[in-house]
């Protein structure tokens, strides 16, 4: 049981690190955009100035939406109890299958632990939607492939 919890904690930490890294990059981008907006000075070409400001404002709004999405992902990740081992696939489950191993948390891609590959995916992904509520021995069909669940942590 201790090994299973160690795996889950490792995957959880890697997901947190990935989100924190994205957050750091995004916060810097927002600061840079804020700085660019403040330094944008009125030139003799008024229309060009207004277009530049509008473009910067759009970029800032887009960055704000990305920031909100990272916050939602962080909130989702915080709902996971790494000490909990489930019998059915749910948020926080590690799912071993005949195709790929998954960690249902947030989408950060491939994470390795002791030379075993896991894909951290959001519960909103198509494959996760198929896996949720399934148990060991159940199969799902994804992209014309049968995927059998062999183990759940």
C-alpha distance (Angstrom), angle and dihedral (degrees) to the residues before:
residue distance angle dihedral
X1 . . .
X2 3.81 . .
X3 3.82 91.4 .
X4 3.81 91.6 52.8
X5 3.79 91.1 51.9
X6 3.81 90.6 47.2
X7 3.81 90.3 54.1
X8 3.80 92.1 48.3
X9 3.81 92.4 47.5
X10 3.81 90.7 49.4
X11 3.82 92.5 51.2
X12 3.80 91.2 44.5
X13 3.81 91.6 51.3
X14 3.81 91.7 48.5
X15 3.82 89.5 52.2
X16 3.81 90.4 49.7
X17 3.81 90.4 49.2
X18 3.81 91.4 50.6
X19 3.81 92.3 49.9
X20 3.81 91.7 46.3
X21 3.79 90.0 50.5
X22 3.82 91.7 50.7
X23 3.78 89.6 46.9
X24 3.80 92.7 51.8
X25 3.81 92.4 50.6
X26 3.80 92.0 46.5
X27 3.80 94.0 48.3
X28 3.81 89.5 52.0
X29 3.80 89.9 49.7
X30 3.80 90.4 51.7
X31 3.80 91.2 49.3
X32 3.80 90.4 49.4
X33 3.80 91.6 49.4
X34 3.81 91.0 47.9
X35 3.78 89.4 51.1
X36 3.81 91.7 47.6
X37 3.80 90.7 49.9
X38 3.79 91.9 51.0
X39 3.80 93.7 46.6
X40 3.80 93.6 48.0
X41 3.80 101.4 111.0
X42 3.77 129.1 -163.8
X43 3.77 108.8 -96.7
X44 3.77 130.6 -169.9
X45 3.80 87.1 -99.3
X46 3.81 96.4 71.3
X47 3.80 96.1 178.1
X48 3.80 91.3 51.5
X49 3.80 90.0 51.5
X50 3.80 92.8 50.2
X51 3.81 91.6 47.7
X52 3.81 90.5 51.2
X53 3.80 91.6 49.6
X54 3.81 91.5 47.5
X55 3.80 91.2 51.3
X56 3.81 91.3 49.6
X57 3.80 90.3 47.8
X58 3.83 90.8 51.9
X59 3.80 90.1 50.1
X60 3.79 90.2 50.3
X61 3.81 91.7 50.6
X62 3.81 90.3 49.5
X63 3.80 90.2 50.3
X64 3.80 89.1 49.4
X65 3.80 90.2 54.5
X66 3.82 90.2 49.2
X67 3.80 88.9 50.3
X68 3.82 90.5 52.8
X69 3.82 90.0 49.7
X70 3.81 92.0 51.9
X71 3.81 88.8 49.8
X72 3.82 90.2 52.4
X73 3.80 90.3 49.9
X74 3.78 90.8 48.0
X75 3.81 90.8 50.7
X76 3.81 89.6 50.4
X77 3.80 91.5 49.5
X78 3.80 91.0 49.3
X79 3.82 89.5 59.0
X80 3.82 90.3 65.7
X81 3.79 118.2 100.5
X82 3.81 106.2 -154.6
X83 3.82 90.3 -162.4
X84 3.80 91.8 61.4
X85 3.82 118.6 95.7
X86 3.80 112.6 -168.2
X87 3.81 134.1 -154.9
X88 3.79 92.8 -152.3
X89 3.79 128.5 45.3
X90 3.82 112.8 -95.1
X91 3.79 140.5 137.3
X92 3.80 106.8 -45.3
X93 3.81 95.6 24.4
X94 3.76 123.2 135.8
X95 3.79 105.7 -144.3
X96 3.78 121.5 -162.4
X97 3.80 112.5 -161.3
X98 3.77 138.1 172.7
X99 3.82 88.2 -103.4
X100 3.80 110.8 31.9
X101 3.80 139.9 -9.8
X102 3.81 116.1 -118.4
X103 3.78 137.4 -164.3
X104 3.80 109.6 -158.5
X105 3.77 103.6 -144.3
X106 3.81 122.1 88.9
X107 3.78 129.2 -21.1
X108 3.79 107.4 -97.8
X109 3.79 100.6 132.7
X110 3.76 130.0 -127.9
X111 3.80 121.8 6.3
X112 3.79 123.9 179.8
X113 3.78 126.9 -148.1
X114 3.81 120.5 179.4
X115 3.81 90.0 -19.4
X116 3.82 92.1 -53.3
X117 3.78 115.8 121.6
X118 3.81 122.0 -136.4
X119 3.78 129.1 178.4
X120 3.79 114.7 -141.4
X121 3.79 105.1 -145.8
X122 3.77 136.5 172.1
X123 3.81 118.7 -110.5
X124 3.82 85.2 -122.1
X125 3.83 93.6 65.9
X126 3.81 117.1 105.5
X127 3.81 95.0 -114.1
X128 3.81 92.5 46.7
X129 3.81 90.9 51.6
X130 3.81 88.0 55.7
X131 3.82 93.0 48.0
X132 3.81 99.5 45.8
X133 3.83 113.7 107.5
X134 3.81 92.3 12.0
X135 3.82 123.4 124.9
X136 3.80 136.6 -150.4
X137 3.79 110.5 -60.4
X138 3.81 94.7 25.4
X139 3.79 118.2 123.7
X140 3.78 131.8 -150.8
X141 3.77 130.8 -170.3
X142 3.80 116.0 -127.8
X143 3.81 123.9 170.0
X144 3.80 91.0 -12.4
X145 3.81 92.2 -54.4
X146 3.79 127.1 115.2
X147 3.78 109.9 -129.7
X148 3.79 117.8 -166.5
X149 3.80 121.8 -162.0
X150 3.81 108.6 -129.0
X151 3.82 101.7 171.9
X152 3.81 139.1 6.0
X153 3.79 126.3 -161.0
